Amino acid sequence: MDKQTEIEIQAAAFRRLQKHLMEDRTDVQNIDLMNMAGFCRNCLARWYQEAANERGIDMDKTAAREAYYGMTMAEWKAGYQTEAGPEKQAEFEVSFKENVAGKQ
C-alpha cells in the first residue's frame, strides 16, 4: 500500500470512529470511555488540535472541541452528558492521571 492510500484509510477510520461516538453512541459518556479505554471524545479533540498545531495551524482547545464535536461543549453537555456519581468520578481521577495528565 502506498503512503497516500494509507493516510486516506487512516483518515477514513478516524471519521468513522468520530461518527460512531458522535452519532451512533451518544449514550456512552466521556467519563465511561476514559475509565474503560483511557481516552474519550475530548482526548480525540486534543489529538486533533495537536496535529493541527504540529502543522503550524493555530488551534486552541475550544476550537478543536468544536471541530470534533460539531457543536460547542455547552451544546454537547446539554444534549448528551449525564451526571456522574462519586465512584465514576474517583475512577476518572485515576484514569486521567494515568492516561492524560502526564502526556500533555
C-alpha positions in Angstrom: 0.0 0.0 0.0 1.4 3.4 -0.9 1.7 6.1 1.8 -1.1 8.4 0.5 -3.6 5.4 0.4 -2.5 4.5 4.0 -3.2 8.1 5.1 -6.6 8.2 3.4 -7.6 4.9 5.1 -6.4 6.1 8.5 -8.4 9.3 8.0 -11.5 7.3 7.0 -11.2 5.2 10.1 -10.9 8.3 12.2 -14.0 9.8 10.6 -15.9 6.5 11.3 -14.8 6.5 14.9 -15.9 10.1 15.2 -19.3 9.3 13.7 -19.7 6.3 15.9 -19.1 8.3 19.1 -20.9 11.5 18.0 -24.0 9.9 16.3 -24.3 6.2 17.0 -23.3 6.1 20.7 -24.1 9.4 22.2 -25.4 7.4 25.2 -21.8 6.5 26.1 -20.4 9.1 28.4 -16.9 10.5 28.1 -16.2 9.5 31.7 -17.1 5.9 30.9 -14.8 6.0 27.8 -12.0 7.4 29.9 -12.5 4.9 32.7 -12.7 1.9 30.4 -10.4 2.8 27.5 -8.1 5.6 28.8 -9.4 8.1 26.2 -12.6 10.0 25.4 -14.0 12.4 22.9 -12.1 15.3 24.5 -8.8 13.3 24.0 -9.7 12.8 20.3 -10.3 16.6 20.0 -7.0 17.3 21.8 -5.1 14.9 19.4 -6.8 16.8 16.5 -5.6 20.1 18.0 -2.1 18.7 18.5 -1.9 17.5 14.9 -3.1 20.9 13.6 -0.6 22.8 15.8 2.2 20.5 14.6 1.4 21.6 11.1 1.5 25.3 12.0 -2.2 25.7 12.3 -3.2 27.8 15.3 -6.0 26.0 17.1 -6.9 26.1 20.8 -8.8 23.6 22.9 -12.2 25.2 22.3 -11.8 25.3 18.5 -10.6 21.7 18.4 -13.5 20.5 20.5 -16.0 22.4 18.3 -14.3 20.9 15.2 -14.5 17.4 16.7 -17.9 17.6 18.3 -19.5 19.6 15.5 -21.0 21.9 18.2 -19.9 23.7 21.4 -19.2 21.8 24.5 -22.1 23.6 26.2 -24.4 22.2 23.5 -23.0 18.7 23.8 -23.3 18.7 27.6 -26.9 20.0 27.5 -27.9 17.4 24.9 -26.0 14.3 25.9 -24.0 14.5 29.2 -25.4 13.0 32.3 -24.3 13.4 35.9 -21.5 11.1 37.1 -21.6 9.6 40.6 -18.7 9.7 43.1 -17.5 6.3 42.1 -17.1 7.1 38.4 -15.5 10.4 39.3 -12.9 8.7 41.5 -12.2 6.2 38.7 -11.8 9.1 36.3 -9.2 10.9 38.5 -7.0 7.7 38.4 -7.6 7.2 34.6 -6.9 10.8 33.8 -3.6 10.8 35.7 -2.6 7.6 34.0 -3.6 8.5 30.5 -3.7 12.2 30.1 -2.0 14.3 32.8 1.5 13.1 32.2 1.2 13.1 28.4 0.3 16.8 27.8 
